[in-house]
């Protein structure tokens, strides 16, 4: 399975594509950061991000897109930009029929490091190890995008299997 991880941000939006599945070796396919200048109007910044996301989905054909779930911060302006970029990522994926999953920062940290309170250095270190990278992905937004993809590969697939098992165990409608 191939997952595109998106660490949303208006100034820096991390992108990471990872191939793998539960119990199999993971491999990094691509990683980058979309940067937009702060002096550009927000609408034009979102268009730039949308164009790059479209290119990445076209080039890497992910089976799923994992986006970091926006959480409340003290800086409302940052939250708004992050939420807007999340929406763009979800629309770009949905337009192509690609499933989208939202993962909280603590869920991603726990999946990758074993601790929901891990810091940026711990996340980057574990992403580097798990993907057997020769260099640490930088900036942190790049490592976070790869961590999102890894989280979805491990947790998302397990969630899908559990849902399928529950659905299979239910009696057919009207068979009571």
C-alpha positions, 0 to 999 in steps of 0.5 A, spaced: 500 500 500 502 507 498 500 512 502 501 520 502 502 523 508 500 531 509 503 535 514 499 541 513 501 548 514 500 555 510 508 556 510 511 549 510 506 543 508 510 537 509 509 531 504 511 524 504 510 518 500 511 511 503 510 504 501 509 498 506 504 494 510 503 491 517 509 486 518 512 488 512 518 493 510 517 500 509 520 504 504 520 512 503 518 513 496 518 521 496 519 527 501 519 534 500 516 541 503 511 545 499 513 553 501 509 559 500 511 566 502 508 569 508 507 576 504 503 572 498 495 572 499 492 566 503 488 564 497 494 564 492 498 560 497 492 555 497 492 555 490 500 553 490 499 548 495 493 545 491 497 545 484 503 541 488 498 536 491 495 534 485 502 533 481 504 529 487 498 525 487 498 524 479 506 522 480 505 517 486 498 514 485 497 513 493 492 508 495 490 513 501 492 520 503 493 521 511 492 528 513 494 531 520 488 532 524 488 540 526 488 541 533 487 547 537 493 552 539 494 558 542 495 562 535 488 562 532 492 564 525 496 558 525 490 554 526 486 557 521 492 556 515 493 549 517 485 547 517 485 551 510 491 547 507 488 540 510 481 542 507 485 543 500 489 536 501 482 532 503 479 535 497 484 534 492 484 526 494 477 526 494 476 529 487 480 523 485 476 518 489 482 516 494 480 515 501 483 520 506 484 519 514 485 524 519 490 522 525 492 526 531 499 528 532 499 524 539 496 518 535 502 519 530 507 520 535 505 513 539 505 509 532 512 511 530 515 512 537 511 508 542 510 515 546 504 520 544 508 525 547 515 524 543 518 531 541 520 533 534 527 530 534 524 523 537 520 523 531 525 524 526 530 519 529 524 514 528 522 515 521 529 515 519 530 508 522 524 505 520 525 507 513 532 506 513 534 513 510 541 515 510 539 522 512 534 525 517 528 528 513 528 536 514 525 540 516 521 537 521 515 538 517 518 533 512 519 528 517 512 529 520 509 527 513 513 521 513 510 519 520 503 520 518 504 515 512 507 510 517 502 511 522 496 510 517 500 504 514 500 501 521 494 503 524 489 505 518 490 498 515 489 495 522 482 499 523 480 497 516 481 489 518 477 490 524 472 494 521 471 488 515 471 483 521 466 486 525 462 487 518 463 480 516 460 477 523 454 481 523 448 477 521 445 479 514 439 485 515 432 481 516 436 475 519 434 476 526 
